[in-house]
Structures are given as C-alpha cells and as structure tokens.
Amino acid sequence: MLVNSFKKSLQLIALVLGFGGSLCALAVIETYEFSTPQLEVRYRALSQELRCPKCQNQNIADSNAPISQDLRALLYEKLEEGASDEAILEDMVARYGEFVRYRPAAQGAALWLWLAPALMLGAGFLLLIVLLRRGKGVSKASEGALTQEERARLDQMINDKADNS
Amino acid sequence: MSSRLKLFVPLGLFVLLAVLLFRGLSLDPQALPSALIDKPLPGFKLPALRTQQTLSDADLVGEPALLNVWATWCISCRVEHPYLQRLADSGVLIYGINYKDDSVAARSWLDSLGDPYRASVVDAEGTLGLDLGVYGAPETYFIDGNGVIRYRHVGVIDERIWTGRLKAVYDALATPADS
C-alpha cells in the first residue's frame, strides 16, 4: 500500500518534470536558414540591438512575444533581400520610433543623453578649478599678512620661549 | 553671491530633484509615441472580413475615421467591443483591422456580438500591423479625411477615456488638417 502510493507520487513527479521539459522546449525561439554565414552574424547583432516594443526591456532576440517573432521574421526577410544594416534600422525606426533601438541615434532629445556625461564632467572640472583658484588666493593673502613689526614680535616670542626652557 | 544665500543652494537642488521625480511618478513608462503621427496611412491590399472584396488604403480614406486593431484572441478587445458599438451607433466611423486572427472565428464574433465596423480588413499575417507599428491589440488609430494618422491610442477605449481625451481628438479630425 505504502509502496504503491510512493510509486504513484514518483510517477506524478516524473509527469510534472516531463511537462516542465516540454514547456521549455516550446519556448525555444525559431531558427532561420541563412544563405551566407555573414548574414547570420548580422542577424544576431541586429536582433540584439532592436528592442521589443511590447516587452520593452528585452531585445527581439530574447523576447518570445508575438511582435518580436514578427520583427525577427521581418529582419530575416530584409537581410536576405540584401538590405544594409542602416536601411533596416531606419525601417524599424520609421515604424516604431527611435524607441526600438537600444543605441538611439545622437539627435533630438537623445543628443542630450549622449552629451550629458561630457557636459557634467566639464562642469565638474570647471567647479574644481574655480575652488582651487579661490583656495590659493586665500592662502596667499594670509602669507603676506605678517608685517615687519609682527615678524619681529614673533621672533622675539620664539626666542623668549627658547630661553625659558 | 553672499554666503547666506549660498546656504539655500542644497535646498534649491533638492526642490528641483523632487519636482523631477514627482513628475516621473505620473508618467507611464509603457506609453510609446507612434512613429506614424502626421504620416499617411501605410499602403496595403488585403481582403475584407465579411465581403469578397479586396480593401486597400484608398478605401479607408475620405472621412475622419477610427482604425481599430482587434482580434478574437484579445480579451481586452472583447471588453472594448460594446463601447465601440455605442460609438458606431452615435455616428463615429470605425474601420477594423482583424489582426493575426482566424477569420471564421472573427466572423462569428461579429455575428454574435454586433459589428461596429464599416469594414474589417483581414491582416492574418500581421503585415499591416507591422507597417502601422502595432505591438498589441487593442490599438486605435485616428485618421483624418486625407488619410493622415493623427493619433494612436493603445489599450481599451471606454467611456472615461473617450470623453476625457479621445473625443476631443476625434472632433479635431473633422477640422481641416492645415489649421
């Protein structure tokens, strides 16, 4: 009896694992036969650079959303037709906007994004220079602050101290 | 700048940042501007769903209209359907794009639930969808009398969204494009 139920649960586990395995197999993304290996390399590169409009944080190579499948099919067709990378990207942007590129072109609002690091670094350096200059000015002023009279007094004080000890 | 005023610099920066972040809270990160706004409807030649004709982009141009992307597998389209019917009954011209769907199922859907569309285009392969930049149903495009796309709404159209935003967009379609 006990052995029987143990056997049953084993069967159940095997069944569940089997289902899991078959689901994984279904999730595999379709493959394309390319006429040349170069096309396949470009297909890989482009499908990793194009963003899935539906899932938004995946590229079309990773995503199994229907729209990504369509875009991959379109990409494959265009590549086999002999379109250049630029033409394909332009074509995608014309449909889905600059959003579909993970490396948006440096123009319009995106230009600010590209320039921001350089601008901030420049501003930081400028601030640093200003602060350093100001600091130098202060130390120079204090250096020249002792008059002849004061210097004499200071010397005397030091001498007095030396005598006392 | 006096040193007193300098003390307010951190406060100023904080307020600026707070305003930016607060605005970020109300932005929808899923919202995508359509790349086809103010562009003409892409060309196509596809069969009609309920008649034997072939429809092209020219057949849809002439009057301000809504172009609704729908499918029987799309649950939100089912939700949206009664409201589209009401819009159609009130005189809004709606065309349908039956997107990557089974035509038999689509026909029986329209037979049983009612047909708010003047015509439905069968886009079984999703080619027109790709040209339009559709990434999921339902989506609704607003085209003016010259066949220029003026607006794209992603998601269900309901009473609140229609009266709140879309009605104004639709009314603006009727006015000449160059105004």
Interface residues (C-beta under 8 A of the other chain):
Chain A: P53 K54 Q56 P66 I67 D70 L71 L74 V93 A94 R95 Y96 G97 F99
Chain B: P29 Q30 L32 P33 S34 A35 L36 K100 G126 G129 L130 D131 L132 G133 V134 Y135 G136
